[in-house]
């Protein structure tokens, strides 16, 4: 910055200097330089005028007064909420929703979150084989083998001579 002239703050990307000028936050030397620049730069002049109107409107604005018992009512409500159990605090939104005070936004949000979670889990393990199928096939084969073994034992029992027939053959 030259003491006699200054570059345009809007073109140099230093608009904060112009805003500080409009807020009367610059020292006397920089204020004088900005006034000289604003007098010759149409863009800075337009922005400075807009900022002056904003500051003037903010100076004229008066907030609404707070009611007399606002603080006492607020603190009483906070104390009542804190006295309740954790379960009551957690269930309060559910009760409000069931009574119709809350719309479908929380339910919709929860549904979208659950859907996203399920899709994420599926995409994390897309080609995972089902490990229960080989176990079922092995168990089915073992059952067939056990069934055949029992049938074979029954057939051998039928072919085996009875105890009476054995005594007859000995005599």
C-alpha positions as CSV (number, residue, x, y, z in Angstrom):
1,X,0.0,0.0,0.0
2,X,1.5,3.3,-1.1
3,X,1.0,6.2,1.4
4,X,-0.5,8.3,-1.4
5,X,-2.6,5.7,-3.3
6,X,-4.1,2.3,-2.6
7,X,-5.1,-0.6,-4.7
8,X,-8.7,-1.6,-5.0
9,X,-9.6,-3.9,-2.1
10,X,-12.3,-5.7,-4.1
11,X,-9.9,-6.5,-7.0
12,X,-7.0,-7.5,-4.6
13,X,-9.3,-9.8,-2.6
14,X,-9.0,-7.7,0.5
15,X,-12.6,-6.7,1.0
16,X,-12.2,-6.8,4.7
17,X,-10.4,-3.4,4.6
18,X,-13.5,-1.9,2.9
19,X,-15.8,-3.5,5.5
20,X,-13.7,-2.2,8.3
21,X,-13.8,1.3,6.7
22,X,-17.6,1.1,6.6
23,X,-17.7,0.0,10.3
24,X,-15.4,2.9,11.3
25,X,-12.7,0.5,12.5
26,X,-9.7,1.8,10.6
27,X,-7.1,4.2,11.9
28,X,-7.1,7.8,10.6
29,X,-4.4,7.3,8.0
30,X,-6.1,4.3,6.4
31,X,-9.5,5.9,6.7
32,X,-8.2,8.9,4.6
33,X,-6.8,6.5,2.0
34,X,-10.0,4.6,1.8
35,X,-12.0,7.8,1.4
36,X,-9.8,8.9,-1.5
37,X,-10.1,5.4,-3.1
38,X,-13.9,5.3,-2.7
39,X,-14.2,8.7,-4.3
40,X,-12.7,7.3,-7.6
41,X,-13.7,3.6,-7.6
42,X,-17.4,3.0,-8.5
43,X,-17.5,-0.6,-7.2
44,X,-16.1,0.3,-3.8
45,X,-18.4,3.4,-3.6
46,X,-21.4,1.2,-4.2
47,X,-20.4,-1.4,-1.6
48,X,-19.6,1.3,0.9
49,X,-23.0,2.9,0.4
50,X,-24.8,-0.4,0.8
51,X,-22.8,-1.1,4.0
52,X,-23.6,2.3,5.4
53,X,-27.3,1.6,4.8
54,X,-27.0,-1.8,6.6
55,X,-25.2,-0.1,9.6
56,X,-27.8,2.6,9.7
57,X,-30.7,0.1,9.7
58,X,-29.0,-1.9,12.5
59,X,-28.6,1.3,14.5
60,X,-32.3,2.1,14.1
61,X,-33.4,-1.5,15.0
62,X,-34.7,-2.1,18.5
63,X,-35.3,-5.7,19.7
64,X,-38.6,-6.7,21.3
65,X,-38.4,-6.6,25.1
66,X,-38.4,-9.9,27.0
67,X,-41.4,-10.6,29.2
68,X,-41.0,-10.1,32.9
69,X,-41.0,-13.7,34.1
70,X,-39.1,-15.2,31.1
71,X,-36.0,-16.2,33.0
72,X,-37.9,-17.6,36.0
73,X,-40.1,-19.6,33.7
74,X,-37.2,-20.9,31.7
75,X,-35.2,-22.0,34.7
76,X,-38.3,-23.7,36.2
77,X,-38.8,-25.7,33.0
78,X,-35.1,-26.7,32.9
79,X,-35.3,-27.8,36.6
80,X,-38.4,-29.8,35.9
81,X,-36.8,-31.6,33.0
82,X,-33.7,-32.4,35.1
83,X,-35.8,-33.8,37.9
84,X,-37.3,-36.4,35.6
85,X,-35.7,-39.8,35.2
86,X,-33.5,-40.7,32.2
87,X,-36.3,-43.0,31.0
88,X,-38.8,-40.1,31.0
89,X,-36.4,-37.8,29.1
90,X,-35.8,-40.5,26.5
91,X,-39.5,-41.3,26.1
92,X,-40.7,-37.6,26.0
93,X,-40.2,-37.4,22.2
94,X,-42.0,-40.6,21.7
95,X,-44.9,-39.4,23.7
96,X,-45.0,-36.1,21.8
97,X,-45.0,-38.0,18.5
98,X,-47.8,-40.3,19.6
99,X,-49.9,-37.4,20.7
100,X,-49.4,-35.8,17.3
101,X,-47.1,-32.9,18.3
102,X,-44.3,-34.2,16.1
103,X,-44.8,-35.0,12.4
104,X,-43.3,-37.9,10.4
105,X,-39.9,-36.3,10.0
106,X,-38.2,-38.2,12.8
107,X,-39.7,-41.5,11.7
108,X,-38.7,-40.8,8.1
109,X,-35.2,-39.9,9.2
110,X,-34.9,-43.1,11.3
111,X,-36.1,-45.2,8.4
112,X,-33.6,-43.7,6.0
113,X,-30.8,-44.2,8.6
114,X,-31.8,-47.9,9.0
115,X,-32.0,-48.4,5.3
116,X,-28.6,-46.8,4.8
117,X,-27.1,-49.1,7.5
118,X,-28.6,-52.3,5.9
119,X,-27.3,-51.3,2.5
120,X,-23.9,-50.5,3.9
121,X,-23.6,-53.8,5.6
122,X,-24.7,-55.6,2.4
123,X,-22.2,-53.7,0.3
124,X,-19.4,-54.4,2.7
125,X,-19.9,-58.2,2.3
126,X,-21.6,-58.7,-1.1
127,X,-20.2,-62.0,-2.2
128,X,-20.0,-63.8,1.1
129,X,-21.0,-67.5,0.7
130,X,-23.7,-69.1,2.8
131,X,-21.7,-71.3,5.1
132,X,-24.7,-73.3,6.4
133,X,-25.3,-75.2,3.1
134,X,-22.3,-77.5,3.2
135,X,-23.1,-78.4,6.8
136,X,-26.7,-79.3,5.8
137,X,-25.5,-81.6,3.0
138,X,-23.0,-83.3,5.2
139,X,-25.7,-83.9,7.8
140,X,-28.0,-85.3,5.1
141,X,-25.3,-87.7,3.9
142,X,-24.6,-88.9,7.5
143,X,-28.3,-89.5,8.0
144,X,-28.5,-91.6,4.8
145,X,-25.5,-93.6,5.9
146,X,-26.9,-94.2,9.3
147,X,-30.2,-95.3,7.8
148,X,-28.5,-97.8,5.5
149,X,-26.4,-99.2,8.3
150,X,-29.6,-99.8,10.3
151,X,-31.2,-101.5,7.3
152,X,-28.2,-103.7,6.8
153,X,-28.2,-104.7,10.5
154,X,-31.9,-105.6,10.3
155,X,-31.2,-107.7,7.2
156,X,-28.3,-109.5,9.0
157,X,-30.6,-110.1,12.0
158,X,-33.2,-111.7,9.8
159,X,-30.6,-114.0,8.2
160,X,-29.0,-115.0,11.5
161,X,-30.5,-118.2,12.7
162,X,-32.5,-118.0,15.9
163,X,-31.4,-119.6,19.2
164,X,-33.9,-122.4,18.8
165,X,-32.7,-123.3,15.3
166,X,-29.1,-123.4,16.7
167,X,-30.2,-126.0,19.3
168,X,-31.9,-128.1,16.8
169,X,-28.8,-128.2,14.6
170,X,-26.7,-129.4,17.5
171,X,-28.9,-132.3,18.3
